[in-house]
């Protein structure tokens, strides 16, 4: 006869279903794996804590003990202690770009590239850097780039250089270089302060792709843009051969002109006084007021033909006497009179008028 224990064991086997027995065995094995994983994590934490204490104590301390896996843990699955520390960022985040003003994109791209180059390790890997760059977009710009992000985020094309190329395609002005070249041919300093003008002029050189231009070409563009007063002081001096040195030379001359102006307390200015544009209709000669009435003008300007008047207009000279120092309003000469041989018959009741060139009809 079977003893009582065998009978009880047989009864238990008959009472517990096979699926339930398999589930219990699987649960027991899973609990065992979780305990082993917890032991490994605890060991890693203890080793990391020892490393931190050693770093705080100084370099004179002994090398911390190597990681020892708990008993029963396979050595092939022993994890390395992760380095969770990342370097601190050194640059601030670039301002967000909304895509409304495309002229702001070049500086946005420059700041973004600097941030990724210097603080890339603190941001993370390539994917993290791409998502960081996308995070600096907002509104219209973000809506324009998001389809590319969602399409390629799980593919091998999700690369930083392709992301930047997509930004340039979307927001960079394709005609920027041509626009800068046109501005270089027409820009004039006028009354703009020299430091501000040189900064703007260098920006146009860069946008026009003129970084590698010959220094003589860049100097010629600059000379065509400087105002007359400053250009007169440069004439006769030995120009520096290098463009950057020449710009510094121009700044030095400008500073000297400003010092002379401060000492003499005169009305001299580094920018020439722009002659007043000719009136759009035949107007009477300007009448002086105040203290200027006492300065009686007796000498009359010489009559010149239209070709000379056009040249004076192009050179921004006084229409009446041809001087570059003043405009027609400040000219000390009376209006020129048409020679008798060129006069037309004018009604005796019609008063004499001065035409738009400052000459009496």
C-alpha positions as CSV (number, residue, x, y, z in Angstrom):
1,X,0.0,0.0,0.0
2,X,1.1,3.5,-0.7
3,X,2.0,5.6,2.3
4,X,0.1,8.7,3.2
5,X,2.6,11.2,1.7
6,X,2.5,9.7,-1.7
7,X,-1.2,9.7,-1.7
8,X,-1.3,13.4,-0.7
9,X,1.2,14.3,-3.5
10,X,-0.8,12.4,-6.0
11,X,-4.0,14.2,-4.9
12,X,-2.3,17.6,-5.2
13,X,-1.1,16.8,-8.7
14,X,-4.7,15.8,-9.6
15,X,-6.2,18.9,-8.0
16,X,-3.7,21.6,-9.6
17,X,-4.2,22.1,-13.4
18,X,-1.2,21.8,-15.6
19,X,-1.5,25.4,-16.9
20,X,-1.6,26.8,-13.4
21,X,1.5,24.8,-12.4
22,X,3.4,26.2,-15.5
23,X,2.3,29.7,-14.6
24,X,3.5,29.3,-11.0
25,X,6.9,28.0,-12.2
26,X,7.3,30.9,-14.7
27,X,6.4,33.4,-12.0
28,X,9.0,31.9,-9.6
29,X,11.7,32.1,-12.3
30,X,10.7,35.7,-13.1
31,X,11.0,36.6,-9.4
32,X,14.4,35.1,-9.3
33,X,15.6,37.1,-12.3
34,X,14.3,40.3,-10.7
35,X,16.2,39.6,-7.5
36,X,19.4,39.1,-9.4
37,X,18.9,42.3,-11.4
38,X,18.2,44.2,-8.2
39,X,21.4,42.8,-6.7
40,X,23.4,43.9,-9.8
41,X,21.9,47.4,-9.6
42,X,22.7,47.7,-5.9
43,X,26.3,46.7,-6.6
44,X,26.6,49.3,-9.3
45,X,25.1,52.0,-7.1
46,X,27.6,51.1,-4.3
47,X,30.5,51.2,-6.7
48,X,29.4,54.6,-8.2
49,X,29.0,56.0,-4.6
50,X,32.5,54.8,-3.8
51,X,33.8,56.5,-6.9
52,X,32.1,59.8,-6.1
53,X,33.5,59.7,-2.5
54,X,36.9,59.0,-3.9
55,X,36.7,62.0,-6.3
56,X,35.6,64.3,-3.5
57,X,38.4,63.1,-1.3
58,X,41.1,64.0,-3.9
59,X,43.5,62.3,-6.2
60,X,45.7,61.0,-3.4
61,X,43.3,58.3,-2.4
62,X,43.7,54.8,-3.6
63,X,42.0,53.4,-6.7
64,X,38.5,52.2,-5.8
65,X,37.9,48.4,-5.9
66,X,36.8,47.0,-9.2
67,X,33.2,46.0,-9.7
68,X,32.4,42.5,-8.3
69,X,29.3,40.8,-9.4
70,X,27.2,39.0,-6.9
71,X,27.5,35.2,-6.6
72,X,25.5,33.3,-9.1
73,X,25.5,36.2,-11.6
74,X,27.0,35.4,-15.0
75,X,30.1,37.5,-15.7
76,X,29.2,37.9,-19.4
77,X,26.1,40.0,-18.4
78,X,27.9,42.2,-16.0
79,X,27.0,45.8,-16.9
80,X,29.5,48.6,-17.0
81,X,28.9,51.5,-14.6
82,X,27.2,54.2,-16.8
83,X,28.7,57.7,-16.9
84,X,25.5,59.7,-16.2
85,X,27.4,63.0,-16.0
86,X,27.3,65.4,-19.0
87,X,29.3,68.6,-19.4
88,X,27.6,71.8,-18.5
89,X,26.6,74.0,-21.5
90,X,28.7,77.0,-22.1
91,X,26.5,79.0,-24.5
92,X,23.0,80.2,-24.1
93,X,20.2,78.8,-26.3
94,X,19.7,80.7,-29.5
95,X,16.6,82.8,-29.9
96,X,13.7,80.9,-31.5
97,X,13.1,81.5,-35.2
98,X,9.5,81.8,-36.4
99,X,10.2,82.2,-40.1
100,X,8.4,85.5,-40.6
101,X,11.5,87.6,-41.3
102,X,13.9,85.6,-43.5
103,X,16.6,88.2,-43.1
104,X,17.1,87.0,-39.6
105,X,17.8,83.4,-40.6
106,X,21.5,83.7,-41.3
107,X,22.2,84.8,-37.7
108,X,19.9,82.2,-36.3
109,X,21.8,79.5,-38.2
110,X,25.1,80.8,-37.0
111,X,24.0,80.8,-33.4
112,X,22.6,77.3,-33.8
113,X,25.7,75.9,-35.4
114,X,27.9,77.4,-32.6
115,X,25.6,75.9,-30.0
116,X,25.8,72.4,-31.5
117,X,29.5,72.6,-32.1
118,X,30.4,73.8,-28.6
119,X,27.6,72.3,-26.4
120,X,26.9,69.2,-28.5
121,X,28.2,66.7,-25.8
122,X,25.9,68.4,-23.3
123,X,22.9,68.0,-25.6
124,X,23.5,64.4,-26.5
125,X,23.9,62.3,-29.7
126,X,23.0,63.2,-33.3
127,X,19.2,62.6,-32.8
128,X,19.1,64.7,-29.7
129,X,21.0,67.5,-31.5
130,X,18.5,67.4,-34.4
131,X,15.5,67.5,-32.1
132,X,17.2,70.4,-30.2
133,X,17.6,72.4,-33.4
134,X,14.0,71.7,-34.3
135,X,13.0,72.9,-30.8
136,X,14.5,76.3,-31.5
137,X,11.9,76.7,-34.3
138,X,8.4,77.9,-33.6
139,X,5.1,78.8,-35.4
140,X,5.5,79.0,-39.2
141,X,9.1,77.8,-39.2
142,X,8.3,74.7,-37.0
143,X,5.2,73.9,-39.1
144,X,7.3,74.0,-42.3
145,X,10.0,71.6,-41.0
146,X,7.9,69.2,-39.0
147,X,6.9,67.1,-42.0
148,X,10.6,66.3,-42.7
149,X,11.1,65.4,-39.1
150,X,8.2,63.0,-38.9
151,X,9.1,61.4,-42.3
152,X,12.8,60.7,-41.6
153,X,13.0,60.4,-37.8
154,X,13.2,56.6,-38.0
155,X,15.4,56.4,-41.1
156,X,19.1,56.6,-41.9
157,X,18.5,60.0,-43.4
158,X,17.9,61.5,-40.0
159,X,21.3,63.2,-40.0
160,X,22.4,66.6,-38.8
161,X,23.8,67.8,-42.1
162,X,20.6,66.9,-43.9
163,X,18.5,68.7,-41.3
164,X,20.6,71.8,-41.7
165,X,20.3,71.5,-45.5
166,X,16.5,71.4,-45.1
167,X,16.6,74.6,-43.0
168,X,18.6,76.4,-45.7
169,X,16.3,75.2,-48.4
170,X,13.3,76.5,-46.5
171,X,14.5,79.8,-45.1
172,X,17.7,81.0,-46.9
173,X,17.2,83.7,-49.5
174,X,18.4,82.2,-52.9
175,X,18.9,85.7,-54.3
176,X,20.9,87.1,-51.3
177,X,24.2,87.2,-53.2
178,X,22.7,89.1,-56.2
179,X,21.0,91.6,-53.9
180,X,24.2,92.2,-52.0
181,X,26.1,92.8,-55.3
182,X,23.5,95.3,-56.4
183,X,23.7,97.1,-53.1
184,X,27.5,97.3,-53.2
185,X,27.2,99.1,-56.5
186,X,24.7,101.7,-55.2
187,X,25.4,102.1,-51.5
188,X,26.6,105.5,-50.3
189,X,27.8,106.6,-46.8
190,X,26.1,109.9,-46.8
191,X,25.5,111.1,-43.3
192,X,25.9,107.6,-41.8
193,X,28.6,107.5,-39.1
194,X,31.7,105.8,-40.3
195,X,31.9,102.9,-37.8
196,X,28.3,102.0,-38.5
197,X,28.8,102.3,-42.3
198,X,31.9,100.1,-42.3
199,X,30.1,97.4,-40.4
200,X,27.2,97.4,-42.9
201,X,29.7,97.5,-45.8
202,X,31.5,94.4,-44.5
203,X,28.2,92.6,-44.2
204,X,27.4,93.3,-47.9
205,X,30.9,92.0,-48.8
206,X,30.2,88.7,-47.0
207,X,26.7,88.3,-48.4
208,X,28.0,89.0,-51.9
209,X,30.6,86.2,-51.5
210,X,33.5,88.7,-51.7
211,X,35.6,87.2,-48.9
212,X,38.2,86.0,-51.5
213,X,38.0,89.1,-53.7
214,X,41.2,91.0,-54.4
215,X,41.9,93.7,-51.8
216,X,42.1,96.3,-54.6
217,X,38.5,95.4,-55.7
218,X,37.1,95.8,-52.2
219,X,39.0,99.0,-51.6
220,X,37.5,100.4,-54.9
221,X,34.0,99.5,-53.8
222,X,34.6,101.3,-50.5
223,X,36.0,104.4,-52.1
224,X,33.0,104.7,-54.3
225,X,30.8,104.6,-51.2
226,X,32.6,107.0,-48.9
227,X,31.4,110.6,-48.6
228,X,33.2,113.4,-50.3
229,X,34.7,115.1,-47.2
230,X,36.3,111.9,-46.0
231,X,37.5,111.0,-49.5
232,X,39.1,114.4,-50.0
233,X,41.3,113.7,-46.9
234,X,42.3,110.3,-48.2
235,X,43.4,111.6,-51.6
236,X,47.2,112.1,-51.6
237,X,47.9,109.6,-48.8
238,X,49.6,106.3,-49.4
239,X,46.8,103.7,-49.2
240,X,47.4,100.5,-47.3
241,X,47.5,97.4,-49.6
242,X,45.4,95.1,-47.5
243,X,41.7,95.9,-47.3
244,X,41.5,95.5,-43.5
245,X,44.5,97.8,-43.0
246,X,42.9,100.3,-45.4
247,X,39.7,100.3,-43.3
248,X,41.8,101.0,-40.2
249,X,43.5,103.8,-42.1
250,X,40.2,105.4,-43.0
251,X,39.1,105.2,-39.4
252,X,42.2,107.0,-38.3
253,X,41.7,109.8,-40.8
254,X,38.0,110.0,-39.7
255,X,39.0,110.3,-36.0
256,X,41.5,113.0,-36.9
257,X,38.8,115.0,-38.7
258,X,36.5,114.7,-35.7
259,X,39.3,116.0,-33.3
260,X,39.8,119.0,-35.6
261,X,36.1,119.6,-35.6
262,X,36.0,119.5,-31.7
263,X,38.9,121.9,-31.4
264,X,37.8,124.5,-33.9
265,X,34.1,124.2,-32.8
266,X,33.2,124.8,-36.3
267,X,30.5,123.4,-38.5
268,X,32.8,121.0,-40.2
269,X,31.4,117.5,-40.5
270,X,32.8,114.2,-41.7
271,X,29.8,113.9,-44.0
272,X,29.3,116.5,-46.8
273,X,26.3,118.7,-46.7
274,X,24.0,117.3,-49.3
275,X,22.8,119.9,-51.8
276,X,19.1,120.4,-51.8
277,X,17.3,118.7,-54.6
278,X,16.0,120.9,-57.3
279,X,12.3,121.9,-56.9
280,X,9.8,120.1,-59.0
281,X,8.3,123.3,-60.4
282,X,9.5,126.7,-61.3
283,X,9.8,128.5,-57.9
284,X,10.9,131.9,-57.0
285,X,14.5,132.3,-55.7
286,X,15.0,131.6,-52.0
287,X,14.7,134.7,-49.9
288,X,17.1,134.9,-46.9
289,X,15.8,135.7,-43.5
290,X,17.2,137.0,-40.2
291,X,20.9,137.7,-40.1
292,X,21.5,136.6,-43.6
293,X,19.7,139.7,-45.0
294,X,22.7,141.8,-43.9
295,X,25.0,139.9,-46.2
296,X,24.1,141.6,-49.5
297,X,25.0,139.5,-52.6
298,X,26.4,141.5,-55.4
299,X,28.3,139.0,-57.5
300,X,26.3,137.0,-60.0
301,X,26.9,133.4,-61.1
302,X,27.9,132.6,-64.6
303,X,25.4,131.2,-67.0
304,X,26.1,127.6,-68.0
305,X,24.4,125.1,-70.3
306,X,22.2,122.2,-69.3
307,X,25.1,119.7,-69.7
308,X,27.1,121.4,-66.9
309,X,24.0,121.6,-64.7
310,X,23.5,117.9,-65.1
311,X,27.1,117.2,-64.1
312,X,26.7,119.3,-61.0
313,X,23.6,117.4,-60.1
314,X,25.3,114.1,-60.5
315,X,28.3,115.2,-58.4
316,X,26.0,116.8,-55.8
317,X,27.5,120.2,-56.3
318,X,25.9,123.6,-55.9
319,X,23.7,124.2,-59.0
320,X,24.7,127.9,-59.0
321,X,28.5,128.0,-58.7
322,X,29.6,124.3,-58.8
323,X,31.1,124.1,-55.3
324,X,31.1,120.9,-53.3
325,X,31.1,122.7,-49.9
326,X,27.5,124.0,-49.9
327,X,24.1,123.8,-51.7
328,X,22.2,126.4,-53.6
329,X,20.5,127.7,-50.5
330,X,23.9,128.8,-49.0
331,X,25.5,130.1,-52.2
332,X,26.8,133.7,-52.0
333,X,26.3,134.3,-55.7
334,X,23.2,135.8,-57.3
335,X,21.4,133.7,-59.9
336,X,22.9,133.6,-63.3
337,X,21.2,135.5,-66.1
338,X,20.6,134.1,-69.6
339,X,22.7,135.9,-72.2
340,X,20.8,138.3,-74.4
341,X,21.3,136.2,-77.4
342,X,19.5,133.3,-75.7
343,X,16.7,135.2,-74.1
344,X,13.2,134.6,-75.2
345,X,10.5,137.3,-75.4
346,X,8.8,137.6,-72.0
347,X,5.8,139.6,-71.3
348,X,6.7,142.9,-69.5
349,X,4.1,142.2,-66.8
350,X,5.5,138.7,-66.0
351,X,8.1,138.8,-63.2
352,X,11.5,137.3,-63.5
353,X,11.7,133.8,-62.1
354,X,14.6,131.5,-61.3
355,X,14.4,128.0,-62.9
356,X,15.1,124.8,-61.1
357,X,18.8,125.1,-61.8
358,X,19.2,128.4,-60.0
359,X,19.4,130.6,-63.1
360,X,17.1,133.4,-64.0
361,X,15.0,133.1,-67.2
